[in-house]
Amino acid sequence: MAQIHAADSFETLAIHAGQDPDPMTGAVVPPIYQVSTYKQDGVGGLRGGVHAGATSGPGRWIEGYEYSRTANPTRGALEECLAALEGGTRALVFASGMAAEDCLLRTICRPGDHVLIPHDAYGGTYRLLDKVLSAWDVIYHPVPVCDPAAVRAAVAEHHPKVVWVETPTNPLLSIADISMLAEIAHSADALLAVDNTFASPYLQQPLAHGADAVVHSTTKYLGGHSDVVGGAIVVSDADLAARCAFLQNAVGSIGGPFDAWLTLRGVKTLAVRMERHCDNAAQAAFMLTGHPRVAKVYYPGLPDHPGHEVAAKQMRGFGGMVSFRHADGAQAAIDLCGRTRLFTLGESLGGVESLIEHPASMTHASVAGSALAVPADLVRISVGIENSDDLVDDLRAALG
Ligand SMILES: Cc1ncc(COP(=O)(O)O)c(C=O)c1O
């Protein structure tokens, strides 16, 4: 019998959803099913899944196990947990966040369809649309998703199939009003997809605000330990879920069992990690705000951030990401990234360890020269869960 109840809170779901003790051995952690194929009890007699009576557990969306591209119990455990954490009915787990994005966009869009994306979208999202999907005649339009009037006008002009939103955005941390954009998208029969990577489901649950689909780079906060690359889609609509699952199975962009297991282990501590990420990021942002070598700080927790009120309405906390512009220009920003002691110079984010990077030449190099180009003096930090005084001292020393 499933351990979880519908009323269980986030922290409980993170530890128990999809993770009932193994029925055969009682193992309290879902085993790593490192397997490609499964014995069938006669042709078509698949074990596991709904036909074996499961109303919950990793097999509940499938008709049994036949081949691990289609379904795998360890991946299924993570999928069930992520669906519970996002308040959706079904999740699909991918080899990377980009594989999840690709699956969602290609499930929904056909040649000639239009997509709205944030004018400060993650560089990989831009690259997927600009360099890959555009060759199949999927047309994208950058819009400031923090400005509902601009989104409304772009929807009226382009009649998109998808309004694609990041909130907070990477790397400028602008905030989109999810419920307002859902209403705008739905009024034009478009779907609202939210990349919830920066917030994580602990801080924000887009489906509850009217979004149709959530995507994640589980590489980031969900995994949380910088040791695995993965992605996910979470939806509420059964038909959309089935269509995404069909494409995922057809192309095979699945996450492997060990990666799913590692991610699931990370997810168990998401709530406590996010609390600490938020506290530490706030300390860093407040110090940077008053620093003479910092021209501007982007952090939704600051009261003068233009999206502060919307963030406070739809998020439980303001997240662990902070960006800032160096007052002495681009070279000073680059030099700073090489001078920190605890903040490691590197791409990615959302791990327990703090990271620092120069978006214009690293994560967002692919948007150089486009409408999505980021300021050259911008520095992005992923504030980890080390001691906040140590982190603030490190930044202060590096700024000089
Ligand atoms: C907001 C956001 N979405 C999607 C991705 C892509 O995820 P992955 O690197 O797991 O493919 C990233 C990666 O940095 C990201 O920051």
The ligand as an SDF file (V2000), in Angstrom:
LIG
                    3D

 16 16  0  0  0  0  0  0  0  0999 V2000
   16.7900   27.5540  -16.8130 C   0  0  0  0  0  0  0  0  0  0  0  0
   17.4040   26.3730  -17.4920 C   0  0  0  0  0  0  0  0  0  0  0  0
   16.6360   25.5780  -18.2410 N   0  0  0  0  0  0  0  0  0  0  0  0
   17.1460   24.4980  -18.8820 C   0  0  0  0  0  0  0  0  0  0  0  0
   18.4820   24.1920  -18.8040 C   0  0  0  0  0  0  0  0  0  0  0  0
   19.0290   23.0030  -19.5620 C   0  0  0  0  0  0  0  0  0  0  0  0
   19.2420   21.9320  -18.7100 O   0  0  0  0  0  0  0  0  0  0  0  0
   20.3700   20.7940  -18.9250 P   0  0  0  0  0  0  0  0  0  0  0  0
   21.6970   21.4760  -18.8360 O   0  0  0  0  0  0  0  0  0  0  0  0
   20.1050   19.8210  -17.8420 O   0  0  0  0  0  0  0  0  0  0  0  0
   20.1520   20.2350  -20.2960 O   0  0  0  0  0  0  0  0  0  0  0  0
   19.3170   24.9860  -18.0230 C   0  0  0  0  0  0  0  0  0  0  0  0
   20.7580   24.6720  -17.9070 C   0  0  0  0  0  0  0  0  0  0  0  0
   21.5400   25.4440  -17.3890 O   0  0  0  0  0  0  0  0  0  0  0  0
   18.7720   26.1190  -17.3580 C   0  0  0  0  0  0  0  0  0  0  0  0
   19.5260   26.9300  -16.6110 O   0  0  0  0  0  0  0  0  0  0  0  0
  1  2  1  0
  2  3  1  0
  2 15  2  0
  3  4  2  0
  4  5  1  0
  5  6  1  0
  5 12  2  0
  6  7  1  0
  7  8  1  0
  8  9  2  0
  8 10  1  0
  8 11  1  0
 12 13  1  0
 12 15  1  0
 13 14  2  0
 15 16  1  0
M  END
$$$$
